[in-house]
Amino acid sequence: MSHWNHKHIIDLASFSLEDYKTVLELAKRFQNIPSSGSRKLPALQGKLITTLFFEPSTRTKSSFELAAKRLSAEIQSFSPSTSSLKKGESPLDTVMTYVAMGANVLVIRHSCTGVPAQLANSLDKAKKNVSILNGGDGLHSHPSQALLDLFTLIHFFDKSNPCIENIYGKKITIIGDILHSRVARSNLWSLTACGANVVLCGPPTLLPEEFIEFTSKPPSSEIDPIKKRGKVTISRSLKEALEDTDAVYTLRLQKERMSENLLSSLNTYHDDYGITHETMKLCKENVPILHPGPVNRGIEMSSELLDDQSICLVNEQVTNGIPIRMALLYLLATNTK
Ligand code: NCD
């Protein structure tokens, strides 16, 4: 792991191909821990992982906590509703409290874009020897989700040889509420880095034209570590977007992030962009469907399709989240600078 040089993981814009390979290889090793007997590895014994989820979560928080346990770390979990946030304490003071208790890695989710990055900056300035792992911030980034999606896809494309090269040249279609999705943004960085051509599909109110430029603009201080990315295109037609695609990724309509009504009706949305067994017939055979969860059944995806494990990989995504998060926690907790 000698080349690993990220103290924090805030987004994937700064990830090189080596970084992706390191995470995926390590996750592959952790995936193979036998599922009977003691499932624990001693790798993070003596390390303290703290999860601070200022915004609700089912999958990500539990998955990070289980990953930490599987590596024998100590785990501490902050819950905003019963904390001193209620008395007006700031996120930074909250974080500093957990740093003073000896946290090695803080997994942070916040509804505002930029909070994990700001906290990482403040901790670095204060010379604190602790890593921040972004568990999802506002509309910005959700790196562990995109990495577990990548892990799921490389296995789907070739189970006997699940490697990053399996993604090269593939057409991956992401459908739905792209505007409000940190998952879509993180997947755009990871999939194009591995050479996939990504087609974004949705109505103009949920998918502005600017997204075509998305991966050509790494955050201001960064030079793109990827020499040649896959292409990003936009399609308003589901038929066109599904034609010849190798995988379909659909997203939740994130009503809690919509400032105004961006859709004429949910029924119209489902008719135009909802994915069902019927619409999957527009794809070639054996194309999988992914979704980060939670799913609005019957809106972005039909209930029947969600329950059809022959093509819907939602459960595999959840399962794969554990080894991916074990890999991320291991890399940060053992490389703290
Ligand atoms: C996503 C999130 O919170 O960004 N969920 C997740 O982490 N699995 C997507 C969503 O909320 O729609």
Boltz pocket constraint, residues with backbone or C-beta under 6 A from the ligand:
constraints:
  - pocket:
      binder: B
      contacts: [[A, 56], [A, 59], [A, 60], [A, 135], [A, 136], [A, 142], [A, 145], [A, 182], [A, 183], [A, 251], [A, 252], [A, 254], [A, 292], [A, 293], [A, 294]]
      max_distance: 6.0
